[in-house]
Amino acid sequence: MLSDEEIDRYQRHIILRDVGGPGQQKLKQARVLVIGAGGLGSPVLMYLAAAGVGTLGIIDDDSVSLSNLQRQVIHKTNSVGRPKTESAAETIAEINPHVTAQVHSTRLTADNALEIISQYDLVADGCDNFSTRFLVNDACYFAKRPLVSAAVGQFEGQVTTFRAYQNDADGTPNPSYRCLLPDAPPPGLVPTCEEAGVLGALTGVVGSLQAIEVIKEILNIGDTLCGRLLMYDALSAECSKIILPWDPENPLNGRTPSMNDLSHHAVREQVEP
């Protein structure tokens, strides 16, 4: 049940027809894991905390650096040098004491991904590298957890939702990230944000869109981005959507899948730093 203080706190949600008291109760009971407490994870965590999502998991093995503060707004100047998970959990507590932050100050790996992800109802991925993005995608498929995935670079960003373990209304499997890209590109082929730069406020826009999609998934309202890719171009101030179809040749949930577990990632982790 919602306390009187919570009813007052969430009243702008509660008066929404598609949310109401029952919807706010769903948010309170939800458990969401956020991958990365960086540029995208910051607005996702802050808005989900403000929205009253009851349990927020934060996984990140990095510490706050001065160069992070241009876009990672969940951290403050006096957080430099601290683990990002601890800094983010502190901000969440300041935003909403009714939210429980569970910190995982570690790197997501093939060994721990299923164990950690299975503790939550839904995953929001805001990582900054392809290896982790593919690992999260595959682990969510095997754990049967919805995945709201986002990425940014320079002046552009994208958001989509994956439910690859389910079929659509016609019985066709939903796409996974491997329907967009079959496998991670070789290290160094695509420049990172550290190498190419990123507009700080862009992460706020895309991360906020990602938080909205998480809330929609929890409440089962609106039109899902499952099977669609939303793209935002900050320089032209335009949004566009494209259909992301299931690729029957993809190695995860295609007609003849070649991946049955996360062992592919374990092998890669042994050869990559």
Long-range contacts (C-beta under 8 A, 24 or more apart in sequence): 1-25, 2-28, 6-52, 6-98, 9-52, 9-96, 9-98, 10-51, 10-52, 13-51, 13-52, 18-219, 18-221, 18-222, 19-219, 19-221, 23-219, 23-221, 24-52, 26-218, 26-219, 27-51, 27-52, 27-53, 27-54, 27-215, 27-218, 27-219, 28-52, 28-53, 28-54, 28-98, 29-54, 30-54, 30-55, 30-121, 30-122, 30-218, 31-55, 31-57, 31-119, 31-120, 31-121, 31-122, 32-56, 32-57, 32-120, 32-121, 32-122, 32-123, 32-124, 32-214, 32-218, 33-57, 33-59, 33-116, 33-117, 33-119, 33-120, 33-122, 33-123, 33-124, 34-58, 34-59, 34-123, 34-124, 34-126, 35-59, 35-60, 35-108, 35-123, 35-124, 35-125, 35-126, 35-127, 35-132, 35-136, 36-60, 36-125, 36-126, 36-127, 36-128, 36-132, 37-62, 37-72, 37-74, 37-75, 37-84, 37-85, 37-87, 37-88, 38-62, 38-68, 38-71, 38-72, 38-84, 38-126, 38-127, 38-128, 38-203, 39-71, 39-72, 39-126, 39-128, 39-152, 39-193, 39-198, 39-200, 39-203, 39-207, 40-126, 40-150, 40-151, 40-152, 40-203, 40-206, 40-207, 40-210, 41-72, 41-74, 41-88, 41-124, 41-126, 41-207, 42-71, 42-72, 42-73, 42-74, 42-75, 42-88, 42-203, 42-204, 42-207, 43-73, 43-74, 43-203, 43-204, 43-207, 43-208, 43-210, 43-211, 44-124, 44-126, 44-207, 44-210, 44-211, 44-214, 45-74, 45-88, 45-91, 45-92, 46-73, 46-74, 46-91, 46-92, 46-95, 47-207, 47-208, 47-211, 48-124, 48-211, 48-214, 48-215, 49-92, 49-95, 49-96, 49-99, 49-101, 50-95, 50-96, 51-211, 51-215, 52-96, 52-98, 52-99, 53-99, 53-214, 53-215, 53-218, 54-98, 54-99, 54-100, 55-99, 55-100, 55-101, 55-102, 55-120, 56-92, 56-99, 56-100, 56-101, 56-102, 57-101, 57-102, 57-103, 57-104, 57-116, 57-119, 57-120, 58-84, 58-85, 58-88, 58-89, 58-101, 58-102, 58-103, 58-104, 59-85, 59-103, 59-104, 59-106, 59-108, 59-116, 60-84, 60-85, 60-88, 60-104, 60-105, 61-105, 61-106, 61-107, 70-200, 71-198, 71-200, 71-201, 71-202, 71-203, 71-204, 72-203, 73-204, 108-132, 108-135, 108-136, 108-139, 109-135, 109-265, 109-266, 109-269, 110-135, 110-262, 110-263, 110-265, 110-266, 110-269, 111-266, 113-139, 113-262, 113-265, 114-139, 114-142, 114-143, 114-262, 117-143, 117-145, 118-143, 118-145, 120-145, 121-145, 121-146, 121-218, 122-146, 122-147, 122-148, 122-214, 122-217, 122-218, 123-147, 123-148, 124-148, 124-149, 124-150, 124-210, 124-211, 124-214, 125-149, 125-150, 126-150, 126-207, 126-210, 128-192, 128-193, 129-192, 130-181, 130-184, 130-185, 130-190, 131-184, 131-265, 131-268, 131-269, 131-272, 133-177, 133-184, 134-177, 134-178, 134-183, 134-184, 134-265, 135-262, 135-265, 137-162, 137-164, 137-176, 137-177, 137-178, 137-252, 138-176, 138-178, 138-252, 138-259, 138-262, 138-264, 138-265, 139-262, 140-164, 140-165, 141-165, 141-176, 141-252, 141-253, 142-261, 142-262, 146-217, 148-210, 148-213, 148-214, 148-217, 148-225, 149-177, 150-206, 150-207, 150-209, 150-210, 151-206, 152-193, 152-198, 152-202, 152-203, 152-206, 153-191, 153-193, 153-196, 153-198, 154-196, 154-197, 154-198, 154-199, 155-199, 155-202, 155-233, 155-234, 155-235, 156-202, 156-231, 156-232, 156-233, 156-234, 157-202, 157-203, 157-205, 157-206, 157-209, 157-231, 157-232, 157-234, 158-206, 158-229, 158-230, 158-231, 158-232, 159-206, 159-209, 159-210, 159-213, 159-225, 159-229, 159-230, 159-232, 160-225, 160-226, 160-228, 160-229, 160-230, 160-244, 161-213, 161-217, 161-224, 161-225, 161-226, 162-226, 163-224, 163-226, 164-252, 164-253, 165-253, 168-226, 168-227, 172-246, 173-246, 173-253, 174-226, 174-227, 174-246, 175-227, 175-244, 175-245, 175-246, 175-247, 175-250, 176-250, 176-252, 176-253, 178-247, 178-250, 178-251, 178-252, 178-253, 179-244, 179-245, 179-246, 179-247, 179-250, 180-229, 180-244, 182-247, 182-249, 182-250, 182-251, 183-251, 187-272, 199-234, 201-234, 202-232, 202-234, 205-232, 205-234, 206-232
